[in-house]
Amino acid sequence: MTSAATLEPPPGFVPLDRAHALSLLHEMVLARRFEEKCAQLYGAGKIRGFLHLYVGEEAIAAGVMPLLDAEDAVVSTYREHGHALARGIPAGALMAELFGKVQGCSHGRGGSMHVFDVSRRFYGGNAIVAGGIPLAVGLALADRMQGRARVTACLFGDGAVAEGAFHESMNLAALWKLPVLFLCENNQYAMGTSLERSESQPNLALKARSYAMEVERVDGMDVLAVQAAARRGLDYVRAGRGPWFIELVTYRFRAHSAYDPELYRTKDEVATWKARDPIALFTALARERGLLGDDDVASLERGADDEISAAIALAEAGTLEPVEELTRGVYAEEAAR
């Protein structure tokens, strides 16, 4: 178990400086505060439908997304708010999407589970478990066939590994040496089923390795370890050598979704993982190295709160789609409108 005192950059990692520390902490704090506010808004009835929060897993989005180029693609899951923010989707556009307003990045049609922004090549938000993995392989194949030097980053949970789409996609990606960075966010539970109860081999990286693919297994609560692994993977994929698979061992601090009674794990287990909060670990390290002080942390938190308050105001003032527009893009004859 990693402590703040031993949270060291892995070999080959770019040395941590103040600007880098501020950037990493900003991404994690913004995602955490956004999700905490979403939980409140859901309770107040402002956000409806399903809601899956990213609290506890922020180190992955903060570590990976800044390394991607603008032309790279991102395919995500239904727990994608943190990914979207770190990819550069404005908090206001994201919050408006959760409110179902036309000012949202998917014009209010996607909601929490289907965040989509073609301008940032963010292709979901997919509600189907493992549904995004073959899409990522298709995007990578299209880039290969068109001679485009791009990478597709594909994020999915441990539950996706049990699906046939995972194995079919791993096989094709490795066989055709496609430019995909596979990122498995292993938060220990596929909804309410623990990994030990559903997988005979709980080391998910070994499953990907069986497809003759390069793999790593990384502490997903350590933002520096996440970023170092993502950098190694991206360098490999960009060199045209094929896909790279990273299993990021993490934990969600909240229930699977807003409707989850969370009867499948103990309070002690949750408390043990919360003691490894990625934000607290990294903040302690940055303080120990003299990179950040209390004022810096307080300023980041205020800035995140202000950004989220502005996002809520935008969403509150937003407009719902007119009823006469609801078929636009659904039927072929409406697609051109």
C-alpha positions as CSV (number, residue, x, y, z in Angstrom):
1,M,0.0,0.0,0.0
2,T,1.4,3.3,-1.1
3,S,1.8,6.2,1.4
4,A,2.4,9.8,0.6
5,A,6.0,9.5,1.7
6,T,6.6,6.7,-0.8
7,L,4.6,8.0,-3.7
8,E,7.5,8.5,-6.1
9,P,7.6,9.0,-9.8
10,P,8.3,5.7,-11.6
11,P,11.5,5.4,-13.7
12,G,11.4,7.5,-16.8
13,F,8.7,9.9,-15.6
14,V,9.2,13.6,-16.3
15,P,10.3,15.3,-13.0
16,L,7.5,16.9,-11.1
17,D,7.6,20.6,-10.9
18,R,5.2,23.2,-9.5
19,A,3.3,23.9,-12.7
20,H,2.8,20.1,-13.3
21,A,1.7,19.6,-9.7
22,L,-0.9,22.4,-9.9
23,S,-2.2,21.0,-13.2
24,L,-2.6,17.5,-11.9
25,L,-4.2,18.6,-8.6
26,H,-6.6,21.0,-10.5
27,E,-7.9,18.2,-12.7
28,M,-8.5,15.9,-9.7
29,V,-10.1,18.5,-7.5
30,L,-12.4,19.8,-10.3
31,A,-13.6,16.3,-11.0
32,R,-14.2,15.5,-7.3
33,R,-16.1,18.7,-6.6
34,F,-18.1,18.3,-9.8
35,E,-19.2,14.8,-8.8
36,E,-20.0,15.8,-5.2
37,K,-22.2,18.6,-6.5
38,C,-23.9,16.3,-8.9
39,A,-24.9,14.0,-6.0
40,Q,-26.5,17.0,-4.3
41,L,-28.3,18.1,-7.5
42,Y,-29.6,14.6,-8.1
43,G,-31.0,14.5,-4.6
44,A,-32.7,17.8,-5.4
45,G,-34.3,16.4,-8.6
46,K,-32.3,18.7,-10.9
47,I,-30.4,15.8,-12.5
48,R,-32.6,12.8,-13.5
49,G,-32.1,9.4,-14.9
50,F,-29.1,7.3,-14.0
51,L,-26.0,8.8,-12.3
52,H,-22.7,7.1,-11.9
53,L,-20.0,9.1,-10.1
54,Y,-16.3,9.0,-10.4
55,V,-15.3,9.9,-6.8
56,G,-12.1,8.0,-5.9
57,E,-11.0,7.4,-9.5
58,E,-9.9,10.9,-10.4
59,A,-6.2,10.1,-10.7
60,I,-6.9,8.1,-13.9
61,A,-8.5,10.9,-15.8
62,A,-6.1,13.5,-14.6
63,G,-3.1,11.3,-15.4
64,V,-4.1,10.2,-18.9
65,M,-6.1,12.9,-20.6
66,P,-3.5,15.7,-20.7
67,L,-1.1,13.3,-22.6
68,L,-3.5,12.9,-25.5
69,D,-3.3,15.1,-28.6
70,A,-6.3,17.0,-29.9
71,E,-6.6,14.6,-32.8
72,D,-6.6,11.5,-30.7
73,A,-10.0,9.9,-29.9
74,V,-11.5,9.1,-26.5
75,V,-14.1,6.3,-26.0
76,S,-15.4,6.2,-22.5
77,T,-18.0,4.5,-20.2
78,Y,-21.1,5.7,-18.4
79,R,-18.9,6.8,-15.5
80,E,-17.3,9.5,-17.7
81,H,-17.8,12.9,-16.1
82,G,-14.1,13.0,-14.9
83,H,-12.9,11.9,-18.3
84,A,-14.9,14.6,-20.0
85,L,-13.7,17.4,-17.8
86,A,-10.1,16.4,-18.2
87,R,-10.5,16.1,-21.9
88,G,-11.5,19.8,-22.0
89,I,-15.3,19.7,-22.1
90,P,-16.3,22.8,-20.2
91,A,-18.0,22.2,-16.9
92,G,-20.9,24.4,-18.0
93,A,-21.5,22.3,-21.1
94,L,-21.2,19.1,-19.1
95,M,-23.6,20.3,-16.3
96,A,-26.1,21.5,-18.9
97,E,-26.0,18.1,-20.5
98,L,-26.8,16.4,-17.1
99,F,-29.7,18.9,-16.7
100,G,-31.0,17.9,-20.2
101,K,-30.6,21.4,-21.6
102,V,-29.8,22.2,-25.3
103,Q,-26.7,24.1,-24.1
104,G,-25.2,20.7,-23.1
105,C,-22.3,19.2,-25.1
106,S,-24.8,16.6,-26.5
107,H,-27.6,19.2,-26.7
108,G,-29.3,17.6,-23.7
109,R,-30.0,14.3,-25.5
110,G,-27.3,12.2,-23.9
111,G,-27.5,13.0,-20.2
112,S,-25.1,11.6,-17.7
113,M,-24.5,8.3,-19.4
114,H,-24.0,9.5,-23.0
115,V,-21.7,12.5,-22.9
116,F,-20.4,13.2,-26.4
117,D,-18.4,16.0,-28.0
118,V,-17.2,15.5,-31.6
119,S,-15.2,18.7,-31.5
120,R,-13.0,17.1,-28.9
121,R,-13.2,13.7,-30.4
122,F,-14.9,12.4,-27.2
123,Y,-17.1,9.6,-28.5
124,G,-19.1,8.7,-25.4
125,G,-20.2,7.9,-22.7
126,N,-21.6,4.4,-23.5
127,A,-24.4,2.8,-21.5
128,I,-23.7,-0.7,-22.6
129,V,-20.9,-2.5,-20.6
130,A,-18.0,-3.0,-23.0
131,G,-20.0,-1.3,-25.8
132,G,-17.3,1.3,-26.4
133,I,-14.4,-1.2,-26.8
134,P,-15.3,-2.3,-30.4
135,L,-16.1,1.3,-31.3
136,A,-12.5,2.2,-30.2
137,V,-11.1,-0.6,-32.4
138,G,-13.2,0.7,-35.3
139,L,-11.9,4.2,-34.9
140,A,-8.4,3.0,-34.7
141,L,-8.9,0.8,-37.8
142,A,-10.3,3.8,-39.7
143,D,-7.2,5.9,-38.7
144,R,-4.9,3.2,-39.8
145,M,-6.7,2.8,-43.2
146,Q,-6.6,6.5,-43.8
147,G,-3.0,6.9,-42.8
148,R,-3.7,9.2,-39.9
149,A,-1.2,9.3,-37.0
150,R,-3.7,9.1,-34.2
151,V,-4.4,7.1,-31.1
152,T,-7.7,6.0,-29.6
153,A,-7.8,5.9,-25.8
154,C,-10.5,3.4,-24.7
155,L,-11.6,3.5,-21.0
156,F,-13.8,0.7,-19.5
157,G,-14.4,-1.0,-16.2
158,D,-13.5,-4.4,-14.9
159,G,-17.0,-5.7,-15.6
160,A,-16.3,-5.2,-19.3
161,V,-13.7,-7.9,-19.2
162,A,-16.4,-10.5,-18.8
163,E,-18.0,-9.6,-22.1
164,G,-17.4,-11.2,-25.4
165,A,-16.9,-7.8,-27.0
166,F,-13.8,-7.3,-24.9
167,H,-12.1,-10.5,-26.1
168,E,-13.1,-10.1,-29.7
169,S,-11.7,-6.5,-29.7
170,M,-8.5,-7.5,-27.9
171,N,-7.9,-10.1,-30.5
172,L,-8.4,-7.9,-33.5
173,A,-6.5,-5.0,-32.1
174,A,-3.5,-7.2,-31.4
175,L,-3.8,-9.1,-34.7
176,W,-3.9,-5.9,-36.8
177,K,-1.6,-3.9,-34.5
178,L,-4.1,-1.1,-34.2
179,P,-3.3,2.2,-32.4
180,V,-5.4,1.7,-29.3
181,L,-4.5,2.5,-25.7
182,F,-6.8,0.3,-23.6
183,L,-7.4,1.6,-20.1
184,C,-9.2,-0.8,-17.7
185,E,-10.4,1.1,-14.6
186,N,-10.6,-1.8,-12.2
187,N,-12.6,-0.5,-9.3
188,Q,-13.0,-4.0,-7.9
189,Y,-16.8,-4.3,-8.6
190,A,-18.9,-4.9,-11.7
191,M,-21.9,-3.2,-10.3
192,G,-22.4,-5.2,-7.1
193,T,-20.3,-8.2,-8.0
194,S,-16.8,-8.3,-6.7
195,L,-14.0,-9.3,-9.0
196,E,-13.1,-12.3,-7.0
197,R,-16.6,-13.7,-7.4
198,S,-16.8,-13.1,-11.2
199,E,-13.2,-13.7,-12.5
200,S,-11.2,-16.9,-12.1
201,Q,-8.1,-14.8,-12.9
202,P,-8.5,-11.4,-11.1
203,N,-5.3,-10.1,-12.7
204,L,-7.0,-8.5,-15.7
205,A,-3.8,-7.5,-17.4
206,L,-3.0,-11.2,-17.8
207,K,-6.2,-11.7,-19.8
208,A,-5.1,-9.0,-22.2
209,R,-1.6,-10.5,-22.3
210,S,-3.0,-13.7,-23.6
211,Y,-3.7,-11.9,-26.9
212,A,0.0,-11.2,-27.3
213,M,-0.5,-7.6,-26.2
214,E,1.8,-5.4,-24.2
215,V,0.3,-4.8,-20.7
216,E,0.9,-3.1,-17.4
217,R,-0.8,-3.3,-14.0
218,V,-0.7,0.1,-12.2
219,D,-1.8,1.6,-8.9
220,G,-4.7,3.7,-10.1
221,M,-4.8,5.8,-6.9
222,D,-1.3,7.2,-7.7
223,V,-1.6,9.9,-10.4
224,L,2.1,9.9,-11.1
225,A,2.2,6.1,-11.7
226,V,-0.9,6.4,-13.9
227,Q,0.7,9.2,-16.0
228,A,4.0,7.4,-16.3
229,A,2.3,4.2,-17.5
230,A,0.1,6.1,-20.0
231,R,3.1,7.9,-21.4
232,R,4.9,4.6,-21.9
233,G,1.8,3.2,-23.6
234,L,1.3,6.1,-25.8
235,D,4.9,6.2,-26.9
236,Y,4.6,2.5,-27.9
237,V,1.3,2.9,-29.7
238,R,2.4,6.1,-31.6
239,A,5.4,4.2,-32.8
240,G,3.1,1.9,-34.7
241,R,3.9,-1.2,-32.7
242,G,0.3,-2.0,-31.8
243,P,-2.0,-1.6,-28.8
244,W,-1.1,-1.3,-25.2
245,F,-3.2,-2.4,-22.2
246,I,-3.1,-0.8,-18.8
247,E,-5.0,-2.2,-15.8
248,L,-5.5,0.7,-13.3
249,V,-6.3,-0.7,-9.9
250,T,-8.7,1.8,-8.3
251,Y,-11.8,2.1,-6.2
252,R,-15.0,4.1,-6.3
253,F,-15.8,5.7,-3.0
254,R,-19.5,6.0,-3.7
255,A,-22.1,3.4,-4.7
256,H,-22.3,2.1,-8.3
257,S,-25.1,4.4,-9.1
258,A,-27.6,6.7,-7.4
259,Y,-30.0,3.8,-7.0
260,D,-27.5,1.4,-5.5
261,P,-28.2,0.4,-1.9
262,E,-24.5,-0.7,-1.7
263,L,-25.1,-3.9,0.4
264,Y,-22.2,-5.9,-1.2
265,R,-19.2,-4.3,0.5
266,T,-18.4,-3.3,4.1
267,K,-17.9,0.1,5.6
268,D,-14.4,-1.0,6.7
269,E,-13.4,-1.9,3.2
270,V,-14.5,1.5,1.9
271,A,-12.7,3.3,4.7
272,T,-9.5,1.4,3.9
273,W,-9.6,2.6,0.3
274,K,-10.6,6.1,1.3
275,A,-7.3,6.2,3.3
276,R,-5.6,6.1,-0.1
277,D,-7.6,9.0,-1.6
278,P,-5.6,9.9,-4.7
279,I,-6.1,13.6,-4.1
280,A,-4.9,13.4,-0.5
281,L,-1.9,11.3,-1.4
282,F,-0.8,13.6,-4.2
283,T,-1.4,16.8,-2.1
284,A,0.7,15.4,0.7
285,L,3.5,14.5,-1.7
286,A,3.4,18.0,-3.4
287,R,3.6,19.6,0.1
288,E,6.5,17.4,1.2
289,R,8.5,18.4,-1.9
290,G,7.8,22.1,-1.4
291,L,5.9,22.4,-4.6
292,L,2.5,23.4,-3.1
293,G,1.4,25.1,0.1
294,D,-1.9,25.4,1.9
295,D,-2.7,28.6,0.1
296,D,-2.3,26.8,-3.3
297,V,-4.6,24.0,-2.3
298,A,-7.2,26.4,-0.9
299,S,-7.0,28.5,-4.1
300,L,-7.5,25.4,-6.3
301,E,-10.5,24.4,-4.3
302,R,-12.1,27.8,-4.5
303,G,-11.4,28.0,-8.2
304,A,-13.1,24.6,-8.7
305,D,-16.1,25.6,-6.6
306,D,-16.5,28.9,-8.6
307,E,-16.2,27.0,-11.9
308,I,-18.9,24.6,-10.8
309,S,-21.2,27.3,-9.5
310,A,-21.0,29.0,-12.9
311,A,-21.7,25.7,-14.6
312,I,-24.8,25.2,-12.5
313,A,-26.0,28.7,-13.2
314,L,-25.6,28.1,-16.9
315,A,-27.5,24.8,-16.7
316,E,-30.2,26.3,-14.6
317,A,-30.7,29.1,-17.1
318,G,-30.5,26.8,-20.1
319,T,-33.5,25.8,-22.3
320,L,-35.1,22.4,-22.9
321,E,-35.4,21.2,-26.5
322,P,-38.7,22.1,-28.1
323,V,-41.0,19.2,-28.5
324,E,-41.2,19.7,-32.3
325,E,-37.4,19.1,-32.5
326,L,-37.4,15.8,-30.7
327,T,-37.3,13.7,-33.8
328,R,-34.4,15.6,-35.3
329,G,-31.5,13.2,-36.0
330,V,-33.6,10.2,-35.1
331,Y,-35.3,9.5,-38.4
332,A,-33.6,9.6,-41.8
333,E,-35.9,12.3,-43.2
334,E,-35.1,14.5,-40.2
335,A,-31.3,14.1,-40.3
336,A,-30.7,17.1,-42.6
337,R,-32.6,19.5,-40.5
